[in-house]
Amino acid sequence: MRWDRRLGDLFDDLEQQAEGLALAERDAEVAEQSRAEYARVDLAARLHASVGARLLVTVTGVGPVDGLLRRVGEDWCLLEVGEREWIIRTSAAGSLRGLADRAVPEPLRPVTARLGWASAMRGAAAGRGEVVLHRRDGTQARGALVRVGADFVELLGEDEPGHPAVVPLAAVVAVRSG
């Protein structure tokens, strides 16, 4: 075999190795970029992408709630469970199943996505119907939401007509209609 053929084969082999190393390096960079991008995805982004999906949400002090995701706010979501609606504080969600794999970035979310927990409670109070208020400690109270302050709700129960209970919003993990 001639020397120039051996050198040609050697150079071809070296070029293939270099191309392989470059591809491996590029794949590693792409994987790292993907991890970095995904690290910026928050739960709200996944929830917004899942509106209309059936979710199973395990709620602290309540247990599993299985329903259709209808709305998402800043720190809450609304699930439709049969004829009832649940407003769930997302910080009280121990786990969520059924979320879409994609995400909706903040600039693409509706304006209503900025409404916080107190706003969701005001919406529930505007309905003037009976609700069940679920607290973080697992207790619950039935009644009508009378008023909602900055960090509390007033719940008028059947057992105390005319004397609403004041419940800090921080203690509430979910509100169920009727």
Phi, psi and omega per residue, in radians:
M1 nan 2.484 -3.090
R2 -1.434 2.668 -3.112
W3 -1.099 -0.697 -3.098
D4 -1.188 -0.539 3.074
R5 -1.215 -0.722 3.097
R6 -1.104 -0.755 3.101
L7 -1.118 -0.695 3.105
G8 -1.074 -0.786 3.108
D9 -1.097 -0.724 3.130
L10 -1.090 -0.795 -3.139
F11 -1.146 -0.687 3.076
D12 -1.049 -0.774 3.134
D13 -1.100 -0.766 3.119
L14 -1.097 -0.698 3.109
E15 -1.099 -0.748 3.122
Q16 -1.110 -0.697 3.104
Q17 -1.131 -0.733 3.130
A18 -1.109 -0.740 3.101
E19 -1.094 -0.723 3.113
G20 -1.081 -0.769 3.106
L21 -1.122 -0.705 3.129
A22 -1.123 -0.719 3.113
L23 -1.147 -0.732 3.121
A24 -1.100 -0.716 3.122
E25 -1.146 -0.737 3.107
R26 -1.100 -0.746 3.117
D27 -1.072 -0.699 3.121
A28 -1.142 -0.693 3.110
E29 -1.146 -0.740 3.127
V30 -1.111 -0.756 3.122
A31 -1.086 -0.737 3.131
E32 -1.143 -0.721 3.099
Q33 -1.112 -0.696 3.113
S34 -1.086 -0.757 3.112
R35 -1.109 -0.736 -3.140
A36 -1.137 -0.720 3.101
E37 -1.097 -0.807 -3.089
Y38 -1.172 -0.483 3.121
A39 -1.125 -0.329 3.121
R40 -1.576 -0.125 -3.135
V41 -1.373 2.186 3.116
D42 -1.800 2.970 -3.110
L43 -1.060 -0.680 3.138
A44 -1.037 -0.680 3.128
A45 -1.091 -0.722 3.119
R46 -1.206 -0.704 3.121
L47 -1.099 -0.787 3.140
H48 -1.057 -0.619 3.111
A49 -1.284 -0.235 -3.061
S50 -1.804 0.066 -3.137
V51 -0.974 2.263 -3.091
G52 1.719 -0.223 -3.123
A53 -1.520 2.735 3.056
R54 -1.498 2.180 -3.126
L55 -2.100 2.640 2.960
L56 -2.033 1.935 -3.090
V57 -1.954 2.152 3.045
T58 -1.603 2.057 -3.019
V59 -1.886 2.286 3.088
T60 -0.950 2.260 3.101
G61 1.378 -0.084 -3.102
V62 -2.124 -0.880 -3.044
G63 1.921 -2.771 -3.082
P64 -1.344 2.408 3.036
V65 -2.197 2.109 -3.045
D66 -2.014 2.024 -3.125
G67 -2.936 -3.082 -3.141
L68 -1.553 2.270 3.117
L69 -1.337 2.081 -3.084
R70 -1.861 -0.647 -3.109
R71 -2.538 2.727 3.086
V72 -2.409 2.301 3.070
G73 -1.983 -2.870 -3.098
E74 -1.065 -0.752 -3.086
D75 -2.460 0.526 -3.117
W76 -2.683 2.868 3.022
C77 -2.492 2.722 -3.132
L78 -1.995 2.131 3.096
L79 -1.940 2.417 3.049
E80 -1.719 2.075 -3.118
V81 -2.117 1.690 -3.052
G82 1.081 -2.187 3.137
E83 -1.509 -0.110 -3.073
R84 -1.825 2.795 3.059
E85 -2.127 2.506 3.091
W86 -2.107 2.252 2.954
I87 -1.802 2.073 -3.043
I88 -2.050 2.290 3.064
R89 -1.289 2.155 -3.046
T90 -1.134 -0.477 3.114
S91 -1.217 -0.252 3.110
A92 -1.652 -0.011 3.124
A93 -1.386 2.061 3.091
G94 -1.385 -0.580 3.062
S95 -2.794 2.728 3.104
L96 -2.341 2.317 3.088
R97 -2.130 2.463 3.110
G98 1.797 0.067 3.124
L99 -1.163 2.553 3.059
A100 -1.132 2.666 3.104
D101 -1.289 -0.361 -3.108
R102 -1.584 -3.138 -3.122
A103 -2.491 2.691 3.076
V104 -1.956 1.997 -3.131
P105 -1.156 2.706 -3.045
E106 -0.914 -0.762 -3.120
P107 -1.098 -0.359 -3.117
L108 -1.669 0.002 -3.132
R109 -1.429 2.665 3.116
P110 -1.162 2.809 -3.141
V111 -1.021 -0.633 -3.119
T112 -1.121 -0.259 3.124
A113 -1.159 -0.285 -3.138
R114 -1.496 -0.134 -3.132
L115 -1.239 2.294 -3.072
G116 -1.607 -3.034 -3.083
W117 -0.997 -0.769 3.141
A118 -1.110 -0.656 3.100
S119 -1.124 -0.695 3.095
A120 -1.097 -0.679 3.107
M121 -1.165 -0.647 3.097
R122 -1.110 -0.671 3.081
G123 -1.095 -0.724 3.110
A124 -1.155 -0.677 3.138
A125 -1.180 -0.583 -3.130
A126 -1.118 -0.455 3.117
G127 -1.214 -0.304 3.099
R128 1.000 0.205 3.124
G129 -1.618 3.033 3.114
E130 -1.292 2.463 3.114
V131 -2.284 2.846 2.964
V132 -2.015 2.094 -3.124
L133 -1.647 2.110 3.139
H134 -1.798 2.215 -3.130
R135 -1.727 2.787 -3.137
R136 -0.989 -0.554 -3.099
D137 -1.427 0.047 3.101
G138 1.656 -0.137 3.108
T139 -1.448 2.826 3.119
Q140 -2.476 2.756 3.120
A141 -2.411 2.449 -3.134
R142 -1.885 2.426 3.099
G143 2.917 -2.797 3.124
A144 -1.976 2.357 3.044
L145 -1.311 2.054 -3.068
V146 -1.542 -0.970 -3.139
R147 -2.484 2.758 3.111
V148 -2.249 2.123 3.092
G149 -1.606 -2.882 -3.134
A150 -1.150 -0.661 -3.090
D151 -2.441 0.412 3.120
F152 -2.642 2.846 3.001
V153 -2.180 2.687 3.011
E154 -1.906 2.149 -3.109
L155 -1.999 2.066 3.117
L156 -1.638 1.864 -3.107
G157 -1.562 2.842 -3.133
E158 -1.159 -0.558 -3.069
D159 -1.385 -0.262 -3.121
E160 -2.269 1.153 -3.105
P161 -1.068 2.299 3.112
G162 1.497 -0.156 -3.126
H163 -2.189 1.544 -3.103
P164 -1.226 2.555 3.030
A165 -1.478 2.401 3.077
V166 -1.687 2.121 -3.083
V167 -2.106 2.139 3.089
P168 -1.076 2.380 3.127
L169 -1.045 -0.514 3.136
A170 -1.114 -0.409 -3.130
A171 -1.485 -0.268 -3.044
V172 -1.606 2.234 3.124
V173 -1.866 -0.430 -3.132
A174 -2.804 2.686 3.042
V175 -2.289 2.262 -3.137
R176 -2.014 2.368 3.089
S177 -1.223 2.590 3.080
G178 0.901 nan nan
